[in-house]
Each structure stands twice: as structure tokens, then as C-alpha cells.
Amino acid sequence: MEGGAAASTPAALPYYVAFSQLLGLTLVAMTGAWLGLYRGGIAWESDLQFNAHPLCMVIGLVFLQGDALLVYRVFRNEAKRTTKVLHGLLHIFALVIALVGLVAVFDYHRKKGYADLYSLHSWCGILVFVLYFVQGQVQ
């Protein structure tokens, strides 16, 4: 709506945003608790290196990406440049954290002598990461 009247904010939007943030933080906390209580925790230079993968993917590709998508709705009364910068930064952080998760799993497989990309999960995950990266370049 360039040049027109500002779009009105739905009355329930703050509640939806608060709920989404609560849900996202709960998901991150539950993933961390699952890794800590049932999978032994996270460490880079040990057998626990693999555990960094699910936590990084949840933080990057679920929580931060979701926040990046919400920026334009939440900050609709802010300057467009400010929202673009925040949107871009959140996407960059999400990409970097997801990349750390990918490096963790590939490095773990290399250290253990396991094959890479042997399951449907791994191929779908690579496809999601590549498409996420490519769509960021196209925008």
C-alpha cells in the first residue's frame, strides 16, 4: 500500500503474535530439554555433536524464520527500511544457525564413518535448506 492509507491492524494480532512466540519458545525449550534429559546434552567435540543438529534446525528454520515472516505484520507502522533490515537479519541468523546444524550432522557422520544422505529425511532436509537459501537470493 505505497502512498495509500496505512493498513489497519487486526485487533487480535497482538494475541496471535504472543501465542506464536510462546509456542515457538516452548518448542525450542522442549527440544533443548529432550536433548538434555534423554539424549545426553550437546557438545561439539564428542558423540553428542549430532545433537546440535535438531536444536539448530528448530531454532533456525522454525523459530527465527517464523519471526522473520512476522516482521512485516508486527511492525507495519515502522519505516519500511527498518522492517526490511530486521527481516533480512532474522533470515540471515536463521540461515547461519541452520548451516551450523548441517555442519554438525555432516561432521559427525564423517567422524563416525557413516554415509551421508542415505535417507528420505536427509534428502528432504537438503532440499529444504537449498530452497530456503535460493529464495533468499531471489528476493
Chimera marker file (.cmm) of the C-alpha trace (Angstrom):
<marker_set name="trace">
<marker id="1" x="0.000" y="0.000" z="0.000" r="1" g="1" b="0" radius="0.5"/>
<marker id="2" x="2.568" y="2.514" z="-1.123" r="1" g="1" b="0" radius="0.5"/>
<marker id="3" x="1.247" y="6.064" z="-0.900" r="1" g="1" b="0" radius="0.5"/>
<marker id="4" x="-2.189" y="4.988" z="0.365" r="1" g="1" b="0" radius="0.5"/>
<marker id="5" x="-3.677" y="4.991" z="3.796" r="1" g="1" b="0" radius="0.5"/>
<marker id="6" x="-1.959" y="2.771" z="6.334" r="1" g="1" b="0" radius="0.5"/>
<marker id="7" x="-3.485" y="-0.682" z="6.639" r="1" g="1" b="0" radius="0.5"/>
<marker id="8" x="-5.410" y="-1.217" z="9.829" r="1" g="1" b="0" radius="0.5"/>
<marker id="9" x="-4.067" y="-3.724" z="12.308" r="1" g="1" b="0" radius="0.5"/>
<marker id="10" x="-6.463" y="-6.525" z="13.224" r="1" g="1" b="0" radius="0.5"/>
<marker id="11" x="-7.463" y="-6.258" z="16.880" r="1" g="1" b="0" radius="0.5"/>
<marker id="12" x="-6.425" y="-9.846" z="17.658" r="1" g="1" b="0" radius="0.5"/>
<marker id="13" x="-2.973" y="-9.586" z="16.030" r="1" g="1" b="0" radius="0.5"/>
<marker id="14" x="-1.056" y="-8.946" z="19.287" r="1" g="1" b="0" radius="0.5"/>
<marker id="15" x="-2.608" y="-12.076" z="20.785" r="1" g="1" b="0" radius="0.5"/>
<marker id="16" x="-1.748" y="-14.176" z="17.741" r="1" g="1" b="0" radius="0.5"/>
<marker id="17" x="1.838" y="-12.903" z="17.802" r="1" g="1" b="0" radius="0.5"/>
<marker id="18" x="2.154" y="-13.528" z="21.537" r="1" g="1" b="0" radius="0.5"/>
<marker id="19" x="0.766" y="-17.037" z="21.072" r="1" g="1" b="0" radius="0.5"/>
<marker id="20" x="3.162" y="-17.762" z="18.193" r="1" g="1" b="0" radius="0.5"/>
<marker id="21" x="6.141" y="-16.554" z="20.236" r="1" g="1" b="0" radius="0.5"/>
<marker id="22" x="5.064" y="-18.610" z="23.234" r="1" g="1" b="0" radius="0.5"/>
<marker id="23" x="4.599" y="-21.657" z="21.021" r="1" g="1" b="0" radius="0.5"/>
<marker id="24" x="7.985" y="-21.142" z="19.330" r="1" g="1" b="0" radius="0.5"/>
<marker id="25" x="9.860" y="-20.664" z="22.580" r="1" g="1" b="0" radius="0.5"/>
<marker id="26" x="8.097" y="-23.699" z="24.036" r="1" g="1" b="0" radius="0.5"/>
<marker id="27" x="9.216" y="-25.763" z="21.038" r="1" g="1" b="0" radius="0.5"/>
<marker id="28" x="12.826" y="-24.596" z="21.419" r="1" g="1" b="0" radius="0.5"/>
<marker id="29" x="12.739" y="-25.292" z="25.169" r="1" g="1" b="0" radius="0.5"/>
<marker id="30" x="11.196" y="-28.730" z="24.693" r="1" g="1" b="0" radius="0.5"/>
<marker id="31" x="13.794" y="-29.636" z="22.063" r="1" g="1" b="0" radius="0.5"/>
<marker id="32" x="16.558" y="-28.486" z="24.402" r="1" g="1" b="0" radius="0.5"/>
<marker id="33" x="15.057" y="-30.409" z="27.311" r="1" g="1" b="0" radius="0.5"/>
<marker id="34" x="14.687" y="-33.550" z="25.168" r="1" g="1" b="0" radius="0.5"/>
<marker id="35" x="18.326" y="-33.301" z="24.102" r="1" g="1" b="0" radius="0.5"/>
<marker id="36" x="19.492" y="-32.603" z="27.647" r="1" g="1" b="0" radius="0.5"/>
<marker id="37" x="17.409" y="-35.165" z="29.512" r="1" g="1" b="0" radius="0.5"/>
<marker id="38" x="17.128" y="-38.036" z="27.046" r="1" g="1" b="0" radius="0.5"/>
<marker id="39" x="19.973" y="-37.631" z="24.565" r="1" g="1" b="0" radius="0.5"/>
<marker id="40" x="22.833" y="-36.633" z="26.897" r="1" g="1" b="0" radius="0.5"/>
<marker id="41" x="23.119" y="-32.937" z="26.012" r="1" g="1" b="0" radius="0.5"/>
<marker id="42" x="25.105" y="-31.150" z="23.321" r="1" g="1" b="0" radius="0.5"/>
<marker id="43" x="28.851" y="-30.973" z="22.769" r="1" g="1" b="0" radius="0.5"/>
<marker id="44" x="30.765" y="-30.278" z="19.578" r="1" g="1" b="0" radius="0.5"/>
<marker id="45" x="33.821" y="-32.482" z="20.076" r="1" g="1" b="0" radius="0.5"/>
<marker id="46" x="32.147" y="-35.708" z="21.168" r="1" g="1" b="0" radius="0.5"/>
<marker id="47" x="29.436" y="-38.184" z="20.245" r="1" g="1" b="0" radius="0.5"/>
<marker id="48" x="26.958" y="-35.511" z="21.340" r="1" g="1" b="0" radius="0.5"/>
<marker id="49" x="27.807" y="-33.365" z="18.318" r="1" g="1" b="0" radius="0.5"/>
<marker id="50" x="24.907" y="-34.858" z="16.395" r="1" g="1" b="0" radius="0.5"/>
<marker id="51" x="22.506" y="-33.414" z="18.990" r="1" g="1" b="0" radius="0.5"/>
<marker id="52" x="23.309" y="-29.888" z="17.794" r="1" g="1" b="0" radius="0.5"/>
<marker id="53" x="21.504" y="-30.700" z="14.543" r="1" g="1" b="0" radius="0.5"/>
<marker id="54" x="17.887" y="-30.859" z="15.780" r="1" g="1" b="0" radius="0.5"/>
<marker id="55" x="18.300" y="-27.876" z="18.094" r="1" g="1" b="0" radius="0.5"/>
<marker id="56" x="19.851" y="-25.693" z="15.393" r="1" g="1" b="0" radius="0.5"/>
<marker id="57" x="17.201" y="-26.680" z="12.871" r="1" g="1" b="0" radius="0.5"/>
<marker id="58" x="14.367" y="-25.861" z="15.273" r="1" g="1" b="0" radius="0.5"/>
<marker id="59" x="15.899" y="-22.527" z="16.251" r="1" g="1" b="0" radius="0.5"/>
<marker id="60" x="16.847" y="-21.533" z="12.702" r="1" g="1" b="0" radius="0.5"/>
<marker id="61" x="14.261" y="-22.967" z="10.350" r="1" g="1" b="0" radius="0.5"/>
<marker id="62" x="11.257" y="-22.859" z="12.673" r="1" g="1" b="0" radius="0.5"/>
<marker id="63" x="11.617" y="-20.118" z="15.286" r="1" g="1" b="0" radius="0.5"/>
<marker id="64" x="13.789" y="-17.457" z="13.615" r="1" g="1" b="0" radius="0.5"/>
<marker id="65" x="12.306" y="-17.996" z="10.174" r="1" g="1" b="0" radius="0.5"/>
<marker id="66" x="8.830" y="-17.641" z="11.652" r="1" g="1" b="0" radius="0.5"/>
<marker id="67" x="9.859" y="-14.423" z="13.362" r="1" g="1" b="0" radius="0.5"/>
<marker id="68" x="11.304" y="-13.108" z="10.101" r="1" g="1" b="0" radius="0.5"/>
<marker id="69" x="7.992" y="-13.766" z="8.396" r="1" g="1" b="0" radius="0.5"/>
<marker id="70" x="6.074" y="-11.935" z="11.139" r="1" g="1" b="0" radius="0.5"/>
<marker id="71" x="8.173" y="-8.770" z="10.987" r="1" g="1" b="0" radius="0.5"/>
<marker id="72" x="6.079" y="-7.046" z="8.331" r="1" g="1" b="0" radius="0.5"/>
<marker id="73" x="2.835" y="-7.716" z="10.235" r="1" g="1" b="0" radius="0.5"/>
<marker id="74" x="4.112" y="-6.820" z="13.693" r="1" g="1" b="0" radius="0.5"/>
<marker id="75" x="5.987" y="-3.666" z="12.687" r="1" g="1" b="0" radius="0.5"/>
<marker id="76" x="3.609" y="-2.418" z="9.996" r="1" g="1" b="0" radius="0.5"/>
<marker id="77" x="3.709" y="1.140" z="11.363" r="1" g="1" b="0" radius="0.5"/>
<marker id="78" x="7.518" y="1.335" z="11.346" r="1" g="1" b="0" radius="0.5"/>
<marker id="79" x="9.646" y="2.608" z="8.493" r="1" g="1" b="0" radius="0.5"/>
<marker id="80" x="9.834" y="0.157" z="5.610" r="1" g="1" b="0" radius="0.5"/>
<marker id="81" x="13.646" y="0.281" z="5.639" r="1" g="1" b="0" radius="0.5"/>
<marker id="82" x="13.731" y="-0.701" z="9.324" r="1" g="1" b="0" radius="0.5"/>
<marker id="83" x="11.425" y="-3.668" z="8.811" r="1" g="1" b="0" radius="0.5"/>
<marker id="84" x="13.403" y="-4.797" z="5.759" r="1" g="1" b="0" radius="0.5"/>
<marker id="85" x="16.652" y="-4.723" z="7.718" r="1" g="1" b="0" radius="0.5"/>
<marker id="86" x="15.128" y="-6.646" z="10.644" r="1" g="1" b="0" radius="0.5"/>
<marker id="87" x="13.513" y="-9.148" z="8.251" r="1" g="1" b="0" radius="0.5"/>
<marker id="88" x="16.831" y="-9.689" z="6.478" r="1" g="1" b="0" radius="0.5"/>
<marker id="89" x="18.830" y="-10.025" z="9.689" r="1" g="1" b="0" radius="0.5"/>
<marker id="90" x="16.454" y="-12.628" z="11.085" r="1" g="1" b="0" radius="0.5"/>
<marker id="91" x="16.668" y="-14.610" z="7.844" r="1" g="1" b="0" radius="0.5"/>
<marker id="92" x="20.478" y="-14.396" z="7.882" r="1" g="1" b="0" radius="0.5"/>
<marker id="93" x="20.611" y="-15.594" z="11.504" r="1" g="1" b="0" radius="0.5"/>
<marker id="94" x="18.220" y="-18.434" z="10.656" r="1" g="1" b="0" radius="0.5"/>
<marker id="95" x="20.374" y="-19.446" z="7.692" r="1" g="1" b="0" radius="0.5"/>
<marker id="96" x="23.609" y="-19.352" z="9.707" r="1" g="1" b="0" radius="0.5"/>
<marker id="97" x="22.144" y="-21.381" z="12.590" r="1" g="1" b="0" radius="0.5"/>
<marker id="98" x="20.683" y="-23.939" z="10.160" r="1" g="1" b="0" radius="0.5"/>
<marker id="99" x="24.079" y="-24.140" z="8.457" r="1" g="1" b="0" radius="0.5"/>
<marker id="100" x="25.687" y="-24.898" z="11.830" r="1" g="1" b="0" radius="0.5"/>
<marker id="101" x="23.138" y="-27.712" z="12.232" r="1" g="1" b="0" radius="0.5"/>
<marker id="102" x="24.057" y="-29.104" z="8.812" r="1" g="1" b="0" radius="0.5"/>
<marker id="103" x="27.772" y="-28.886" z="9.536" r="1" g="1" b="0" radius="0.5"/>
<marker id="104" x="27.204" y="-30.674" z="12.851" r="1" g="1" b="0" radius="0.5"/>
<marker id="105" x="25.472" y="-33.649" z="11.250" r="1" g="1" b="0" radius="0.5"/>
<marker id="106" x="27.863" y="-33.969" z="8.291" r="1" g="1" b="0" radius="0.5"/>
<marker id="107" x="30.932" y="-33.625" z="10.548" r="1" g="1" b="0" radius="0.5"/>
<marker id="108" x="29.501" y="-36.206" z="12.949" r="1" g="1" b="0" radius="0.5"/>
<marker id="109" x="28.903" y="-38.643" z="10.075" r="1" g="1" b="0" radius="0.5"/>
<marker id="110" x="32.434" y="-38.068" z="8.757" r="1" g="1" b="0" radius="0.5"/>
<marker id="111" x="33.996" y="-38.713" z="12.190" r="1" g="1" b="0" radius="0.5"/>
<marker id="112" x="31.954" y="-41.888" z="12.680" r="1" g="1" b="0" radius="0.5"/>
<marker id="113" x="32.393" y="-43.163" z="9.129" r="1" g="1" b="0" radius="0.5"/>
<marker id="114" x="28.655" y="-43.097" z="8.420" r="1" g="1" b="0" radius="0.5"/>
<marker id="115" x="27.246" y="-42.499" z="4.964" r="1" g="1" b="0" radius="0.5"/>
<marker id="116" x="25.698" y="-39.119" z="4.218" r="1" g="1" b="0" radius="0.5"/>
<marker id="117" x="22.345" y="-38.532" z="2.539" r="1" g="1" b="0" radius="0.5"/>
<marker id="118" x="21.125" y="-42.098" z="2.884" r="1" g="1" b="0" radius="0.5"/>
<marker id="119" x="17.550" y="-41.424" z="3.971" r="1" g="1" b="0" radius="0.5"/>
<marker id="120" x="14.490" y="-39.591" z="2.748" r="1" g="1" b="0" radius="0.5"/>
<marker id="121" x="14.812" y="-37.303" z="5.781" r="1" g="1" b="0" radius="0.5"/>
<marker id="122" x="18.296" y="-36.206" z="4.739" r="1" g="1" b="0" radius="0.5"/>
<marker id="123" x="17.330" y="-35.586" z="1.099" r="1" g="1" b="0" radius="0.5"/>
<marker id="124" x="14.228" y="-33.625" z="2.073" r="1" g="1" b="0" radius="0.5"/>
<marker id="125" x="16.299" y="-31.648" z="4.573" r="1" g="1" b="0" radius="0.5"/>
<marker id="126" x="18.924" y="-30.743" z="1.981" r="1" g="1" b="0" radius="0.5"/>
<marker id="127" x="16.156" y="-29.743" z="-0.442" r="1" g="1" b="0" radius="0.5"/>
<marker id="128" x="14.543" y="-27.504" z="2.201" r="1" g="1" b="0" radius="0.5"/>
<marker id="129" x="17.881" y="-25.862" z="3.032" r="1" g="1" b="0" radius="0.5"/>
<marker id="130" x="18.741" y="-25.258" z="-0.642" r="1" g="1" b="0" radius="0.5"/>
<marker id="131" x="15.287" y="-23.841" z="-1.402" r="1" g="1" b="0" radius="0.5"/>
<marker id="132" x="15.480" y="-21.620" z="1.687" r="1" g="1" b="0" radius="0.5"/>
<marker id="133" x="18.846" y="-20.309" z="0.539" r="1" g="1" b="0" radius="0.5"/>
<marker id="134" x="17.742" y="-19.823" z="-3.075" r="1" g="1" b="0" radius="0.5"/>
<marker id="135" x="14.532" y="-17.973" z="-2.192" r="1" g="1" b="0" radius="0.5"/>
<marker id="136" x="16.605" y="-15.616" z="-0.058" r="1" g="1" b="0" radius="0.5"/>
<marker id="137" x="18.769" y="-14.830" z="-3.079" r="1" g="1" b="0" radius="0.5"/>
<marker id="138" x="15.788" y="-14.212" z="-5.358" r="1" g="1" b="0" radius="0.5"/>
<marker id="139" x="14.013" y="-11.685" z="-3.134" r="1" g="1" b="0" radius="0.5"/>
<link id1="1" id2="2" r="1" g="1" b="0" radius="0.2"/>
<link id1="2" id2="3" r="1" g="1" b="0" radius="0.2"/>
<link id1="3" id2="4" r="1" g="1" b="0" radius="0.2"/>
<link id1="4" id2="5" r="1" g="1" b="0" radius="0.2"/>
<link id1="5" id2="6" r="1" g="1" b="0" radius="0.2"/>
<link id1="6" id2="7" r="1" g="1" b="0" radius="0.2"/>
<link id1="7" id2="8" r="1" g="1" b="0" radius="0.2"/>
<link id1="8" id2="9" r="1" g="1" b="0" radius="0.2"/>
<link id1="9" id2="10" r="1" g="1" b="0" radius="0.2"/>
<link id1="10" id2="11" r="1" g="1" b="0" radius="0.2"/>
<link id1="11" id2="12" r="1" g="1" b="0" radius="0.2"/>
<link id1="12" id2="13" r="1" g="1" b="0" radius="0.2"/>
<link id1="13" id2="14" r="1" g="1" b="0" radius="0.2"/>
<link id1="14" id2="15" r="1" g="1" b="0" radius="0.2"/>
<link id1="15" id2="16" r="1" g="1" b="0" radius="0.2"/>
<link id1="16" id2="17" r="1" g="1" b="0" radius="0.2"/>
<link id1="17" id2="18" r="1" g="1" b="0" radius="0.2"/>
<link id1="18" id2="19" r="1" g="1" b="0" radius="0.2"/>
<link id1="19" id2="20" r="1" g="1" b="0" radius="0.2"/>
<link id1="20" id2="21" r="1" g="1" b="0" radius="0.2"/>
<link id1="21" id2="22" r="1" g="1" b="0" radius="0.2"/>
<link id1="22" id2="23" r="1" g="1" b="0" radius="0.2"/>
<link id1="23" id2="24" r="1" g="1" b="0" radius="0.2"/>
<link id1="24" id2="25" r="1" g="1" b="0" radius="0.2"/>
<link id1="25" id2="26" r="1" g="1" b="0" radius="0.2"/>
<link id1="26" id2="27" r="1" g="1" b="0" radius="0.2"/>
<link id1="27" id2="28" r="1" g="1" b="0" radius="0.2"/>
<link id1="28" id2="29" r="1" g="1" b="0" radius="0.2"/>
<link id1="29" id2="30" r="1" g="1" b="0" radius="0.2"/>
<link id1="30" id2="31" r="1" g="1" b="0" radius="0.2"/>
<link id1="31" id2="32" r="1" g="1" b="0" radius="0.2"/>
<link id1="32" id2="33" r="1" g="1" b="0" radius="0.2"/>
<link id1="33" id2="34" r="1" g="1" b="0" radius="0.2"/>
<link id1="34" id2="35" r="1" g="1" b="0" radius="0.2"/>
<link id1="35" id2="36" r="1" g="1" b="0" radius="0.2"/>
<link id1="36" id2="37" r="1" g="1" b="0" radius="0.2"/>
<link id1="37" id2="38" r="1" g="1" b="0" radius="0.2"/>
<link id1="38" id2="39" r="1" g="1" b="0" radius="0.2"/>
<link id1="39" id2="40" r="1" g="1" b="0" radius="0.2"/>
<link id1="40" id2="41" r="1" g="1" b="0" radius="0.2"/>
<link id1="41" id2="42" r="1" g="1" b="0" radius="0.2"/>
<link id1="42" id2="43" r="1" g="1" b="0" radius="0.2"/>
<link id1="43" id2="44" r="1" g="1" b="0" radius="0.2"/>
<link id1="44" id2="45" r="1" g="1" b="0" radius="0.2"/>
<link id1="45" id2="46" r="1" g="1" b="0" radius="0.2"/>
<link id1="46" id2="47" r="1" g="1" b="0" radius="0.2"/>
<link id1="47" id2="48" r="1" g="1" b="0" radius="0.2"/>
<link id1="48" id2="49" r="1" g="1" b="0" radius="0.2"/>
<link id1="49" id2="50" r="1" g="1" b="0" radius="0.2"/>
<link id1="50" id2="51" r="1" g="1" b="0" radius="0.2"/>
<link id1="51" id2="52" r="1" g="1" b="0" radius="0.2"/>
<link id1="52" id2="53" r="1" g="1" b="0" radius="0.2"/>
<link id1="53" id2="54" r="1" g="1" b="0" radius="0.2"/>
<link id1="54" id2="55" r="1" g="1" b="0" radius="0.2"/>
<link id1="55" id2="56" r="1" g="1" b="0" radius="0.2"/>
<link id1="56" id2="57" r="1" g="1" b="0" radius="0.2"/>
<link id1="57" id2="58" r="1" g="1" b="0" radius="0.2"/>
<link id1="58" id2="59" r="1" g="1" b="0" radius="0.2"/>
<link id1="59" id2="60" r="1" g="1" b="0" radius="0.2"/>
<link id1="60" id2="61" r="1" g="1" b="0" radius="0.2"/>
<link id1="61" id2="62" r="1" g="1" b="0" radius="0.2"/>
<link id1="62" id2="63" r="1" g="1" b="0" radius="0.2"/>
<link id1="63" id2="64" r="1" g="1" b="0" radius="0.2"/>
<link id1="64" id2="65" r="1" g="1" b="0" radius="0.2"/>
<link id1="65" id2="66" r="1" g="1" b="0" radius="0.2"/>
<link id1="66" id2="67" r="1" g="1" b="0" radius="0.2"/>
<link id1="67" id2="68" r="1" g="1" b="0" radius="0.2"/>
<link id1="68" id2="69" r="1" g="1" b="0" radius="0.2"/>
<link id1="69" id2="70" r="1" g="1" b="0" radius="0.2"/>
<link id1="70" id2="71" r="1" g="1" b="0" radius="0.2"/>
<link id1="71" id2="72" r="1" g="1" b="0" radius="0.2"/>
<link id1="72" id2="73" r="1" g="1" b="0" radius="0.2"/>
<link id1="73" id2="74" r="1" g="1" b="0" radius="0.2"/>
<link id1="74" id2="75" r="1" g="1" b="0" radius="0.2"/>
<link id1="75" id2="76" r="1" g="1" b="0" radius="0.2"/>
<link id1="76" id2="77" r="1" g="1" b="0" radius="0.2"/>
<link id1="77" id2="78" r="1" g="1" b="0" radius="0.2"/>
<link id1="78" id2="79" r="1" g="1" b="0" radius="0.2"/>
<link id1="79" id2="80" r="1" g="1" b="0" radius="0.2"/>
<link id1="80" id2="81" r="1" g="1" b="0" radius="0.2"/>
<link id1="81" id2="82" r="1" g="1" b="0" radius="0.2"/>
<link id1="82" id2="83" r="1" g="1" b="0" radius="0.2"/>
<link id1="83" id2="84" r="1" g="1" b="0" radius="0.2"/>
<link id1="84" id2="85" r="1" g="1" b="0" radius="0.2"/>
<link id1="85" id2="86" r="1" g="1" b="0" radius="0.2"/>
<link id1="86" id2="87" r="1" g="1" b="0" radius="0.2"/>
<link id1="87" id2="88" r="1" g="1" b="0" radius="0.2"/>
<link id1="88" id2="89" r="1" g="1" b="0" radius="0.2"/>
<link id1="89" id2="90" r="1" g="1" b="0" radius="0.2"/>
<link id1="90" id2="91" r="1" g="1" b="0" radius="0.2"/>
<link id1="91" id2="92" r="1" g="1" b="0" radius="0.2"/>
<link id1="92" id2="93" r="1" g="1" b="0" radius="0.2"/>
<link id1="93" id2="94" r="1" g="1" b="0" radius="0.2"/>
<link id1="94" id2="95" r="1" g="1" b="0" radius="0.2"/>
<link id1="95" id2="96" r="1" g="1" b="0" radius="0.2"/>
<link id1="96" id2="97" r="1" g="1" b="0" radius="0.2"/>
<link id1="97" id2="98" r="1" g="1" b="0" radius="0.2"/>
<link id1="98" id2="99" r="1" g="1" b="0" radius="0.2"/>
<link id1="99" id2="100" r="1" g="1" b="0" radius="0.2"/>
<link id1="100" id2="101" r="1" g="1" b="0" radius="0.2"/>
<link id1="101" id2="102" r="1" g="1" b="0" radius="0.2"/>
<link id1="102" id2="103" r="1" g="1" b="0" radius="0.2"/>
<link id1="103" id2="104" r="1" g="1" b="0" radius="0.2"/>
<link id1="104" id2="105" r="1" g="1" b="0" radius="0.2"/>
<link id1="105" id2="106" r="1" g="1" b="0" radius="0.2"/>
<link id1="106" id2="107" r="1" g="1" b="0" radius="0.2"/>
<link id1="107" id2="108" r="1" g="1" b="0" radius="0.2"/>
<link id1="108" id2="109" r="1" g="1" b="0" radius="0.2"/>
<link id1="109" id2="110" r="1" g="1" b="0" radius="0.2"/>
<link id1="110" id2="111" r="1" g="1" b="0" radius="0.2"/>
<link id1="111" id2="112" r="1" g="1" b="0" radius="0.2"/>
<link id1="112" id2="113" r="1" g="1" b="0" radius="0.2"/>
<link id1="113" id2="114" r="1" g="1" b="0" radius="0.2"/>
<link id1="114" id2="115" r="1" g="1" b="0" radius="0.2"/>
<link id1="115" id2="116" r="1" g="1" b="0" radius="0.2"/>
<link id1="116" id2="117" r="1" g="1" b="0" radius="0.2"/>
<link id1="117" id2="118" r="1" g="1" b="0" radius="0.2"/>
<link id1="118" id2="119" r="1" g="1" b="0" radius="0.2"/>
<link id1="119" id2="120" r="1" g="1" b="0" radius="0.2"/>
<link id1="120" id2="121" r="1" g="1" b="0" radius="0.2"/>
<link id1="121" id2="122" r="1" g="1" b="0" radius="0.2"/>
<link id1="122" id2="123" r="1" g="1" b="0" radius="0.2"/>
<link id1="123" id2="124" r="1" g="1" b="0" radius="0.2"/>
<link id1="124" id2="125" r="1" g="1" b="0" radius="0.2"/>
<link id1="125" id2="126" r="1" g="1" b="0" radius="0.2"/>
<link id1="126" id2="127" r="1" g="1" b="0" radius="0.2"/>
<link id1="127" id2="128" r="1" g="1" b="0" radius="0.2"/>
<link id1="128" id2="129" r="1" g="1" b="0" radius="0.2"/>
<link id1="129" id2="130" r="1" g="1" b="0" radius="0.2"/>
<link id1="130" id2="131" r="1" g="1" b="0" radius="0.2"/>
<link id1="131" id2="132" r="1" g="1" b="0" radius="0.2"/>
<link id1="132" id2="133" r="1" g="1" b="0" radius="0.2"/>
<link id1="133" id2="134" r="1" g="1" b="0" radius="0.2"/>
<link id1="134" id2="135" r="1" g="1" b="0" radius="0.2"/>
<link id1="135" id2="136" r="1" g="1" b="0" radius="0.2"/>
<link id1="136" id2="137" r="1" g="1" b="0" radius="0.2"/>
<link id1="137" id2="138" r="1" g="1" b="0" radius="0.2"/>
<link id1="138" id2="139" r="1" g="1" b="0" radius="0.2"/>
</marker_set>
